[in-house]
Amino acid sequence: MNYKRIAAAAAALMMLTAVTSCGKDKGGEDENSPAVSQTTESKGTSAVVDEEETESTITTEKKSEKTASAAEKTEKATSAVTEKTTTKKTSKKTETADSDEENSDAGEQENTESEENGGSEERPHTTKTTEKPTSAVTTTVATESEKTFDAEITFNETVSVKGINAEAAGSVVKITAGGDYIVRGSSSNGQIYISTATEEKVEITLDNVDISCGGGPAIFVNEAKRCVLKLAEGSVNYLSDSGNDKINDGVIFSNDTLRIKGDGYLEVNAGNAHGIASDDDVIIESGEYVINSIKSGIIANDNITVNGGELTIFGGTNGLKSKGTMNINGGTAWICGGSKEEKSSIYAAAGLYYGGGYVYAAGNMVTPPSETPNPYIVVNWKNGLPAESTVGFVLGGTEFASLTPKTNFRCVMMLAPDILVGDSFTPVVDGAGHGDFTVAEGQNLYIIERQ
């Protein structure tokens, strides 16, 4: 059964809604307590127990070709419906290995990126194919090549730095002052280390990089007023880590606010702990992301904000976790949590505030939105569902999207601007529907007992 995915628009008005039993704390000491405060202040609002380590290993699944197809919904639908199969997520590295053999005489393959514009425009009907970045400097698009950078950094057998305020020591590049920097190339044990004066802003453009780090983060923001990571248009980037660093515990780790944007692709594979971690805020503006992690896919101490982009997360513990607040205002997200009983697909200690975008989440628990402009749906599968079960979302007769978690789960949530009072909703597992429900105001909690 094919499932259609949505990429589109959002609303801005917020309304208060109740907390679902799917996200309730069972023993009173669980760090994923559903207690939700109405404050939007994130700093220091809650103390959360650190996540327990998990033995599970998350491996990069194959990311299937995405074929976007638009369909008219009903008169109420203002955004295009995009078809995307999510039973298997294919790494672009694997995808290109096969396509290179089939197209050896065809020349360079076209890489078409979908535009995340926050509007209701239809996404292009294209199948994306990309080539794995090589150690040589790749050709950038005109918008990047015309820009002046403080330094150009190339990872290869040796690291090359051309410019100012950046220096190489072995396979580690240290950026010492604010400015704009571009990074290319690959390293099996490299690191970008950023440490500047506290009032300086750093922007790093990733232009076809493939960097692994065995002893810490692949990108480590030790100190900066704010760090921006930009994915160069059309670029395909890979970051990974391993080791056992319990302090700087993300493939991308920042002690300060981290903003990520751009029109490229970034795949993050965490062999140590988290995918992306910040002691302050994490803000996703645009871009396409696939994150596989031992612990949380994205974790922040203060706030996580998603304003746009396309996000796919397979977390070993939580998918998205904020020890403060979380704001989802746009984009499309497929979020899967881990197998532990108390872990969530989405967890926000001080409240989740939904303003728009599309969210499909699956885990053992979930933090429902404290505020939302329209109704939302939570399905609690009482007896749980096994790993690799494909759970789908059918609204008003339209197949929206599907999700295939890698671990056992029991709670799924759908947030979308298309959900309106009076809509019919059918939860689907492995192609079979389980009841027809009518959407009411606010939270729609459906408890289903499946043998």
TORBA-210131 format. One record per residue (C-alpha): x, y, z. Coordinates in steps of 0.05 Angstrom, whole numbers. Last residue first. Layout:
# TORBA-210131
rec u = X; v = Y; w = Z .
...
//
This chain:
# TORBA-210131
rec u = -78; v = -180; w = 378 .
rec u = -91; v = -105; w = 368 .
rec u = -124; v = -64; w = 422 .
rec u = -132; v = 7; w = 397 .
rec u = -135; v = 70; w = 439 .
rec u = -152; v = 131; w = 397 .
rec u = -135; v = 199; w = 426 .
rec u = -160; v = 259; w = 387 .
rec u = -133; v = 322; w = 421 .
rec u = -165; v = 387; w = 404 .
rec u = -233; v = 389; w = 370 .
rec u = -262; v = 325; w = 340 .
rec u = -238; v = 280; w = 284 .
rec u = -283; v = 223; w = 264 .
rec u = -256; v = 152; w = 269 .
rec u = -255; v = 92; w = 223 .
rec u = -225; v = 29; w = 252 .
rec u = -161; v = -10; w = 244 .
rec u = -140; v = -9; w = 171 .
rec u = -94; v = -63; w = 144 .
rec u = -34; v = -46; w = 100 .
rec u = 20; v = -65; w = 149 .
rec u = -14; v = -25; w = 204 .
rec u = -64; v = 30; w = 186 .
rec u = -98; v = 83; w = 228 .
rec u = -161; v = 110; w = 196 .
rec u = -185; v = 182; w = 204 .
rec u = -249; v = 215; w = 180 .
rec u = -249; v = 291; w = 181 .
rec u = -305; v = 325; w = 220 .
rec u = -259; v = 375; w = 255 .
rec u = -198; v = 389; w = 212 .
rec u = -130; v = 357; w = 202 .
rec u = -99; v = 389; w = 141 .
rec u = -52; v = 433; w = 182 .
rec u = -15; v = 369; w = 203 .
rec u = 7; v = 336; w = 268 .
rec u = 3; v = 260; w = 271 .
rec u = 23; v = 219; w = 332 .
rec u = 40; v = 146; w = 342 .
rec u = 45; v = 106; w = 407 .
rec u = 62; v = 32; w = 415 .
rec u = 133; v = 19; w = 392 .
rec u = 182; v = -38; w = 381 .
rec u = 246; v = -17; w = 346 .
rec u = 267; v = -1; w = 274 .
rec u = 206; v = 43; w = 262 .
rec u = 170; v = 40; w = 195 .
rec u = 130; v = 103; w = 183 .
rec u = 77; v = 117; w = 131 .
rec u = 48; v = 179; w = 99 .
rec u = -16; v = 214; w = 76 .
rec u = -64; v = 164; w = 47 .
rec u = -125; v = 206; w = 31 .
rec u = -194; v = 179; w = 49 .
rec u = -207; v = 238; w = 95 .
rec u = -143; v = 224; w = 133 .
rec u = -104; v = 159; w = 126 .
rec u = -40; v = 153; w = 168 .
rec u = 3; v = 91; w = 162 .
rec u = 42; v = 46; w = 209 .
rec u = 93; v = -2; w = 178 .
rec u = 116; v = -54; w = 227 .
rec u = 192; v = -60; w = 225 .
rec u = 196; v = -67; w = 301 .
rec u = 136; v = -99; w = 334 .
rec u = 72; v = -62; w = 354 .
rec u = 46; v = -50; w = 424 .
rec u = -9; v = -84; w = 462 .
rec u = -49; v = -20; w = 473 .
rec u = -33; v = 12; w = 406 .
rec u = -42; v = 85; w = 427 .
rec u = -61; v = 130; w = 369 .
rec u = -52; v = 205; w = 376 .
rec u = -84; v = 255; w = 328 .
rec u = -84; v = 331; w = 324 .
rec u = -138; v = 384; w = 320 .
rec u = -121; v = 455; w = 296 .
rec u = -81; v = 516; w = 317 .
rec u = -38; v = 478; w = 367 .
rec u = -14; v = 492; w = 438 .
rec u = 11; v = 445; w = 491 .
rec u = 28; v = 395; w = 437 .
rec u = 31; v = 321; w = 454 .
rec u = 95; v = 294; w = 486 .
rec u = 103; v = 223; w = 460 .
rec u = 111; v = 153; w = 488 .
rec u = 133; v = 84; w = 465 .
rec u = 153; v = 112; w = 398 .
rec u = 126; v = 135; w = 331 .
rec u = 120; v = 206; w = 303 .
rec u = 92; v = 235; w = 239 .
rec u = 98; v = 311; w = 238 .
rec u = 77; v = 358; w = 183 .
rec u = 86; v = 434; w = 186 .
rec u = 51; v = 485; w = 229 .
rec u = 47; v = 522; w = 294 .
rec u = 60; v = 468; w = 346 .
rec u = 85; v = 485; w = 415 .
rec u = 114; v = 426; w = 454 .
rec u = 122; v = 440; w = 529 .
rec u = 171; v = 447; w = 585 .
rec u = 201; v = 376; w = 585 .
rec u = 195; v = 366; w = 510 .
rec u = 198; v = 294; w = 486 .
rec u = 183; v = 270; w = 416 .
rec u = 191; v = 197; w = 394 .
rec u = 192; v = 180; w = 467 .
rec u = 228; v = 134; w = 514 .
rec u = 199; v = 104; w = 578 .
rec u = 192; v = 32; w = 555 .
rec u = 259; v = 29; w = 521 .
rec u = 255; v = 12; w = 447 .
rec u = 277; v = 77; w = 416 .
rec u = 241; v = 136; w = 385 .
rec u = 222; v = 148; w = 312 .
rec u = 210; v = 217; w = 280 .
rec u = 188; v = 230; w = 209 .
rec u = 187; v = 306; w = 200 .
rec u = 161; v = 353; w = 147 .
rec u = 175; v = 428; w = 148 .
rec u = 142; v = 482; w = 189 .
rec u = 130; v = 513; w = 257 .
rec u = 151; v = 461; w = 308 .
rec u = 172; v = 493; w = 374 .
rec u = 203; v = 454; w = 432 .
rec u = 214; v = 475; w = 503 .
rec u = 264; v = 457; w = 557 .
rec u = 301; v = 391; w = 566 .
rec u = 288; v = 381; w = 492 .
rec u = 288; v = 313; w = 460 .
rec u = 273; v = 293; w = 388 .
rec u = 278; v = 219; w = 371 .
rec u = 288; v = 191; w = 441 .
rec u = 327; v = 128; w = 460 .
rec u = 361; v = 95; w = 400 .
rec u = 334; v = 149; w = 354 .
rec u = 315; v = 139; w = 281 .
rec u = 304; v = 209; w = 254 .
rec u = 280; v = 235; w = 186 .
rec u = 276; v = 310; w = 177 .
rec u = 255; v = 350; w = 116 .
rec u = 265; v = 425; w = 120 .
rec u = 228; v = 480; w = 156 .
rec u = 219; v = 520; w = 220 .
rec u = 240; v = 466; w = 270 .
rec u = 257; v = 495; w = 338 .
rec u = 291; v = 457; w = 395 .
rec u = 299; v = 492; w = 461 .
rec u = 340; v = 496; w = 525 .
rec u = 384; v = 435; w = 537 .
rec u = 380; v = 408; w = 466 .
rec u = 377; v = 338; w = 438 .
rec u = 370; v = 314; w = 366 .
rec u = 371; v = 240; w = 346 .
rec u = 373; v = 218; w = 418 .
rec u = 415; v = 158; w = 438 .
rec u = 451; v = 108; w = 393 .
rec u = 434; v = 151; w = 333 .
rec u = 412; v = 150; w = 261 .
rec u = 396; v = 218; w = 231 .
rec u = 373; v = 233; w = 160 .
rec u = 368; v = 307; w = 143 .
rec u = 344; v = 350; w = 85 .
rec u = 352; v = 425; w = 86 .
rec u = 316; v = 484; w = 119 .
rec u = 312; v = 524; w = 183 .
rec u = 330; v = 475; w = 238 .
rec u = 345; v = 510; w = 304 .
rec u = 381; v = 476; w = 362 .
rec u = 385; v = 515; w = 427 .
rec u = 432; v = 516; w = 487 .
rec u = 476; v = 458; w = 511 .
rec u = 470; v = 431; w = 440 .
rec u = 468; v = 360; w = 411 .
rec u = 460; v = 332; w = 341 .
rec u = 464; v = 257; w = 329 .
rec u = 469; v = 233; w = 401 .
rec u = 510; v = 177; w = 433 .
rec u = 576; v = 147; w = 408 .
rec u = 562; v = 113; w = 342 .
rec u = 520; v = 170; w = 315 .
rec u = 506; v = 170; w = 240 .
rec u = 487; v = 238; w = 211 .
rec u = 465; v = 246; w = 138 .
rec u = 461; v = 317; w = 111 .
rec u = 429; v = 337; w = 45 .
rec u = 432; v = 406; w = 13 .
rec u = 389; v = 469; w = 7 .
rec u = 413; v = 506; w = 68 .
rec u = 400; v = 512; w = 143 .
rec u = 426; v = 493; w = 212 .
rec u = 427; v = 540; w = 273 .
rec u = 466; v = 520; w = 335 .
rec u = 462; v = 560; w = 400 .
rec u = 523; v = 548; w = 444 .
rec u = 562; v = 491; w = 475 .
rec u = 555; v = 455; w = 409 .
rec u = 561; v = 382; w = 388 .
rec u = 552; v = 353; w = 318 .
rec u = 565; v = 279; w = 321 .
rec u = 541; v = 289; w = 392 .
rec u = 567; v = 270; w = 461 .
rec u = 617; v = 323; w = 481 .
rec u = 611; v = 301; w = 553 .
rec u = 605; v = 225; w = 551 .
rec u = 658; v = 216; w = 498 .
rec u = 660; v = 140; w = 485 .
rec u = 686; v = 128; w = 415 .
rec u = 648; v = 134; w = 350 .
rec u = 628; v = 191; w = 304 .
rec u = 594; v = 206; w = 238 .
rec u = 582; v = 262; w = 188 .
rec u = 560; v = 255; w = 116 .
rec u = 544; v = 310; w = 65 .
rec u = 510; v = 313; w = -3 .
rec u = 510; v = 382; w = -34 .
rec u = 457; v = 408; w = -81 .
rec u = 458; v = 478; w = -51 .
rec u = 511; v = 482; w = 3 .
rec u = 488; v = 458; w = 71 .
rec u = 497; v = 515; w = 121 .
rec u = 518; v = 506; w = 193 .
rec u = 509; v = 569; w = 234 .
rec u = 545; v = 579; w = 300 .
rec u = 526; v = 631; w = 351 .
rec u = 565; v = 670; w = 403 .
rec u = 621; v = 620; w = 395 .
rec u = 655; v = 569; w = 440 .
rec u = 669; v = 495; w = 437 .
rec u = 631; v = 482; w = 373 .
rec u = 653; v = 411; w = 356 .
rec u = 638; v = 383; w = 287 .
rec u = 658; v = 310; w = 277 .
rec u = 647; v = 303; w = 351 .
rec u = 695; v = 261; w = 393 .
rec u = 749; v = 207; w = 389 .
rec u = 735; v = 167; w = 326 .
rec u = 714; v = 224; w = 281 .
rec u = 683; v = 212; w = 212 .
rec u = 679; v = 265; w = 158 .
rec u = 647; v = 260; w = 89 .
rec u = 638; v = 330; w = 60 .
rec u = 602; v = 352; w = -2 .
rec u = 599; v = 428; w = 9 .
rec u = 588; v = 442; w = 83 .
rec u = 584; v = 517; w = 95 .
rec u = 607; v = 538; w = 165 .
rec u = 582; v = 604; w = 193 .
rec u = 614; v = 632; w = 256 .
rec u = 589; v = 690; w = 298 .
rec u = 633; v = 725; w = 349 .
rec u = 612; v = 751; w = 417 .
rec u = 642; v = 694; w = 457 .
rec u = 711; v = 700; w = 425 .
rec u = 724; v = 638; w = 383 .
rec u = 731; v = 563; w = 390 .
rec u = 708; v = 519; w = 332 .
rec u = 737; v = 450; w = 321 .
rec u = 723; v = 415; w = 254 .
rec u = 745; v = 342; w = 263 .
rec u = 776; v = 286; w = 223 .
rec u = 784; v = 211; w = 229 .
rec u = 764; v = 178; w = 163 .
rec u = 769; v = 244; w = 126 .
rec u = 732; v = 272; w = 66 .
rec u = 728; v = 334; w = 22 .
rec u = 699; v = 403; w = 28 .
rec u = 691; v = 458; w = 81 .
rec u = 672; v = 531; w = 71 .
rec u = 683; v = 585; w = 123 .
rec u = 649; v = 651; w = 140 .
rec u = 672; v = 693; w = 198 .
rec u = 684; v = 694; w = 273 .
rec u = 752; v = 675; w = 299 .
rec u = 794; v = 614; w = 318 .
rec u = 772; v = 558; w = 272 .
rec u = 812; v = 495; w = 287 .
rec u = 819; v = 441; w = 234 .
rec u = 836; v = 371; w = 260 .
rec u = 867; v = 319; w = 213 .
rec u = 938; v = 336; w = 232 .
rec u = 937; v = 405; w = 262 .
rec u = 903; v = 450; w = 212 .
rec u = 892; v = 525; w = 221 .
rec u = 834; v = 572; w = 211 .
rec u = 830; v = 648; w = 223 .
rec u = 852; v = 666; w = 153 .
rec u = 852; v = 637; w = 84 .
rec u = 870; v = 572; w = 48 .
rec u = 870; v = 511; w = 92 .
rec u = 889; v = 442; w = 64 .
rec u = 883; v = 379; w = 106 .
rec u = 926; v = 319; w = 87 .
rec u = 900; v = 254; w = 58 .
rec u = 839; v = 296; w = 42 .
rec u = 798; v = 348; w = 79 .
rec u = 793; v = 416; w = 44 .
rec u = 782; v = 481; w = 82 .
rec u = 769; v = 548; w = 47 .
rec u = 779; v = 608; w = 93 .
rec u = 750; v = 676; w = 105 .
rec u = 700; v = 661; w = 50 .
rec u = 679; v = 706; w = -8 .
rec u = 615; v = 683; w = -42 .
rec u = 613; v = 675; w = -117 .
rec u = 629; v = 601; w = -113 .
rec u = 572; v = 590; w = -64 .
rec u = 516; v = 620; w = -106 .
rec u = 547; v = 592; w = -169 .
rec u = 542; v = 520; w = -148 .
rec u = 603; v = 485; w = -121 .
rec u = 650; v = 440; w = -160 .
rec u = 680; v = 386; w = -117 .
rec u = 748; v = 388; w = -83 .
rec u = 778; v = 319; w = -85 .
rec u = 764; v = 269; w = -29 .
rec u = 702; v = 245; w = -63 .
rec u = 629; v = 258; w = -47 .
rec u = 581; v = 200; w = -61 .
rec u = 540; v = 215; w = -122 .
rec u = 467; v = 234; w = -119 .
rec u = 402; v = 208; w = -147 .
rec u = 335; v = 242; w = -133 .
rec u = 271; v = 219; w = -167 .
rec u = 230; v = 278; w = -190 .
rec u = 159; v = 303; w = -190 .
rec u = 175; v = 371; w = -162 .
rec u = 140; v = 392; w = -97 .
rec u = 73; v = 427; w = -105 .
rec u = 69; v = 497; w = -76 .
rec u = 34; v = 506; w = -9 .
rec u = 85; v = 552; w = 22 .
rec u = 141; v = 541; w = 72 .
rec u = 192; v = 543; w = 17 .
rec u = 228; v = 477; w = 25 .
rec u = 250; v = 464; w = -46 .
rec u = 261; v = 393; w = -67 .
rec u = 332; v = 379; w = -90 .
rec u = 348; v = 353; w = -159 .
rec u = 415; v = 319; w = -168 .
rec u = 426; v = 300; w = -241 .
rec u = 474; v = 245; w = -255 .
rec u = 541; v = 259; w = -290 .
rec u = 553; v = 219; w = -352 .
rec u = 507; v = 165; w = -379 .
rec u = 559; v = 113; w = -395 .
rec u = 568; v = 86; w = -324 .
rec u = 493; v = 94; w = -310 .
rec u = 473; v = 26; w = -282 .
rec u = 538; v = 16; w = -244 .
rec u = 537; v = 86; w = -215 .
rec u = 464; v = 78; w = -195 .
rec u = 480; v = 21; w = -149 .
rec u = 535; v = 56; w = -111 .
rec u = 495; v = 120; w = -111 .
rec u = 438; v = 93; w = -70 .
rec u = 485; v = 60; w = -20 .
rec u = 520; v = 127; w = -4 .
rec u = 453; v = 163; w = -7 .
rec u = 432; v = 121; w = 52 .
rec u = 365; v = 89; w = 40 .
rec u = 306; v = 96; w = 88 .
rec u = 264; v = 33; w = 83 .
rec u = 189; v = 28; w = 93 .
rec u = 186; v = 103; w = 80 .
rec u = 153; v = 106; w = 12 .
rec u = 139; v = 178; w = -9 .
rec u = 79; v = 207; w = -43 .
rec u = 71; v = 282; w = -36 .
rec u = 4; v = 314; w = -22 .
rec u = 1; v = 388; w = -42 .
rec u = -23; v = 439; w = 8 .
rec u = -88; v = 478; w = 16 .
rec u = -135; v = 421; w = 33 .
rec u = -203; v = 445; w = 55 .
rec u = -235; v = 435; w = -13 .
rec u = -215; v = 362; w = -12 .
rec u = -149; v = 329; w = -29 .
rec u = -120; v = 340; w = -98 .
rec u = -61; v = 296; w = -111 .
rec u = 13; v = 310; w = -120 .
rec u = 66; v = 259; w = -133 .
rec u = 135; v = 257; w = -103 .
rec u = 178; v = 196; w = -116 .
rec u = 231; v = 185; w = -64 .
rec u = 281; v = 132; w = -79 .
rec u = 292; v = 88; w = -18 .
rec u = 341; v = 105; w = 37 .
rec u = 376; v = 42; w = 56 .
rec u = 383; v = 35; w = 131 .
rec u = 441; v = 66; w = 168 .
rec u = 455; v = 25; w = 229 .
rec u = 429; v = 39; w = 299 .
rec u = 465; v = -2; w = 351 .
rec u = 427; v = -21; w = 413 .
rec u = 465; v = -26; w = 478 .
rec u = 431; v = 36; w = 507 .
rec u = 459; v = 86; w = 554 .
rec u = 411; v = 118; w = 603 .
rec u = 389; v = 188; w = 587 .
rec u = 408; v = 243; w = 636 .
rec u = 355; v = 260; w = 688 .
rec u = 319; v = 325; w = 671 .
rec u = 319; v = 390; w = 709 .
rec u = 269; v = 439; w = 683 .
rec u = 260; v = 513; w = 668 .
rec u = 334; v = 531; w = 667 .
rec u = 331; v = 566; w = 600 .
rec u = 269; v = 549; w = 559 .
rec u = 220; v = 606; w = 568 .
rec u = 156; v = 590; w = 531 .
rec u = 117; v = 581; w = 595 .
rec u = 55; v = 539; w = 593 .
rec u = 84; v = 481; w = 632 .
rec u = 79; v = 409; w = 609 .
rec u = 85; v = 349; w = 656 .
rec u = 89; v = 291; w = 609 .
rec u = 148; v = 260; w = 647 .
rec u = 202; v = 235; w = 601 .
rec u = 256; v = 234; w = 655 .
rec u = 218; v = 178; w = 689 .
rec u = 217; v = 182; w = 764 .
rec u = 142; v = 182; w = 776 .
rec u = 135; v = 109; w = 757 .
rec u = 92; v = 107; w = 695 .
rec u = 102; v = 176; w = 667 .
rec u = 48; v = 194; w = 618 .
rec u = 63; v = 204; w = 544 .
rec u = 12; v = 156; w = 515 .
rec u = -38; v = 183; w = 567 .
rec u = -47; v = 245; w = 525 .
rec u = -36; v = 316; w = 550 .
rec u = -91; v = 366; w = 537 .
rec u = -94; v = 424; w = 489 .
rec u = -81; v = 499; w = 488 .
rec u = -88; v = 539; w = 425 .
rec u = -37; v = 572; w = 379 .
rec u = -48; v = 613; w = 315 .
rec u = 9; v = 610; w = 264 .
rec u = -10; v = 562; w = 209 .
rec u = 32; v = 521; w = 163 .
rec u = 48; v = 499; w = 95 .
rec u = 76; v = 442; w = 58 .
rec u = 106; v = 376; w = 48 .
rec u = 59; v = 318; w = 58 .
rec u = 70; v = 247; w = 49 .
rec u = 28; v = 197; w = 11 .
rec u = 28; v = 125; w = 27 .
rec u = 31; v = 66; w = -20 .
rec u = 0; v = 0; w = 0 .
//
